[in-house]
């Protein structure tokens, strides 16, 4: 089966894999940040990603606001919505078992998707590519927009990691992950920090949604199709590990892409097989949050 | 001399009829004591008497508390933990609470400067040369004594003048306990007001002005350090030693 494996196909799928990986990385990073600080498994993450794409679509179709401004506006709008959710809903669950946060956010995801499906139908709506064209590298053709997505998501992931690992703000966040009460005795408004952090994680999901809009169609179910894989990525990366989540995201995107070339039937399975093997060999995840303690 | 000087100071913290609960369990049953500016007060008593809970109640770490806790003239009951901290109280918990995901330097400089008059970053490292030498290591890789130094050092930069120290000598080697004692004496000389929870009476009497004896969530006795010698037998029965 390897004789018809052309470089064109191989690199094409690898690029597609990296695109998917970019979304996996950004989404799982947001999930890891939220889980780390709040102990909430944010099942609404897929719906918030979809909302990002949807707000961008609404901005374009009703207000004539294009892709580039939407890249800033849509994540802000969805982040504010997320902060409202944290204040009204998640804050009340913070002293309960994980399961309550998971159920509440799952319910929220269903409600959001249902409302949008009710209003706009379930067929996907196209979003115009803001960077048409591409370049021919000789062995493959690379569309500019896909290049932009990979590059931009790398910048976002590395930037987020730098802020968390190497700034004062990040030190507050890491400290509050460990002992929120003690951080509060230093005069830090930890409840507000939790609200802003949830807003940031949700904004990151919405940003991925805007990036995805021109590639995939904007549809109510675009998030739920992705979220299960993203959860696998977070688990493989190590629950709560920011770097682990991002690295696992790109890695699994690439593995998935390559599997599409070598054995297409296995491509939707490979991530979960990888999860089984990874958890067997490294139960704490690739970069274990516990291990770094 | 110490107690005389202390009694001349104005009241820094005044605790009246303080009750506090952990969930449904009522643990403080009307605590009454005060601490004056520049004074070093110890809370002594057996395990489970309510000493740590008293400090945690002052910081607002217990959700349910009633009565009155006044810092100068400001009421702390009803305020949230971070608001209480900003009013000028530094808290060093019993488990030292050093952050493992932060380096020694990050641990040290984590608490923000809340008021002027705190120690500068350079002064802190000069005062704690051991910590400077290990600034880049992971906070929890330090020895117990170093972790204790770090836990005290980091609240000195906030500018808080009232320090709550929960059993800083616990579990440390005698030579390290002596160092911590020297540090606490220095802080007192610098004019800090200190409430020290302590089970080690020998350690407490070297540094304190007055001792508040806590039993079953109540203050059962208050002795000045000068009276301590005479009252030693009575105190020993309180402590069960």
Boltz contact constraints between the chains, C-beta under 6 A:
constraints:
  - contact:
      token1: [A, 171]
      token2: [B, 102]
      max_distance: 6.0
  - contact:
      token1: [A, 171]
      token2: [B, 106]
      max_distance: 6.0
  - contact:
      token1: [A, 171]
      token2: [B, 110]
      max_distance: 6.0
  - contact:
      token1: [A, 174]
      token2: [B, 101]
      max_distance: 6.0
  - contact:
      token1: [A, 175]
      token2: [B, 99]
      max_distance: 6.0
  - contact:
      token1: [A, 175]
      token2: [B, 102]
      max_distance: 6.0
  - contact:
      token1: [A, 175]
      token2: [B, 110]
      max_distance: 6.0
  - contact:
      token1: [A, 178]
      token2: [B, 99]
      max_distance: 6.0
  - contact:
      token1: [A, 179]
      token2: [B, 97]
      max_distance: 6.0
  - contact:
      token1: [A, 181]
      token2: [B, 61]
      max_distance: 6.0
  - contact:
      token1: [A, 182]
      token2: [B, 97]
      max_distance: 6.0
  - contact:
      token1: [A, 184]
      token2: [B, 81]
      max_distance: 6.0
  - contact:
      token1: [A, 184]
      token2: [B, 82]
      max_distance: 6.0
  - contact:
      token1: [A, 185]
      token2: [B, 59]
      max_distance: 6.0
  - contact:
      token1: [A, 185]
      token2: [B, 81]
      max_distance: 6.0
  - contact:
      token1: [A, 185]
      token2: [B, 85]
      max_distance: 6.0
  - contact:
      token1: [A, 185]
      token2: [B, 91]
      max_distance: 6.0
  - contact:
      token1: [A, 186]
      token2: [B, 111]
      max_distance: 6.0
  - contact:
      token1: [A, 187]
      token2: [B, 82]
      max_distance: 6.0
  - contact:
      token1: [A, 187]
      token2: [B, 85]
      max_distance: 6.0
  - contact:
      token1: [A, 187]
      token2: [B, 86]
      max_distance: 6.0
  - contact:
      token1: [A, 187]
      token2: [B, 114]
      max_distance: 6.0
  - contact:
      token1: [A, 188]
      token2: [B, 82]
      max_distance: 6.0
  - contact:
      token1: [A, 189]
      token2: [B, 82]
      max_distance: 6.0
  - contact:
      token1: [A, 293]
      token2: [B, 100]
      max_distance: 6.0
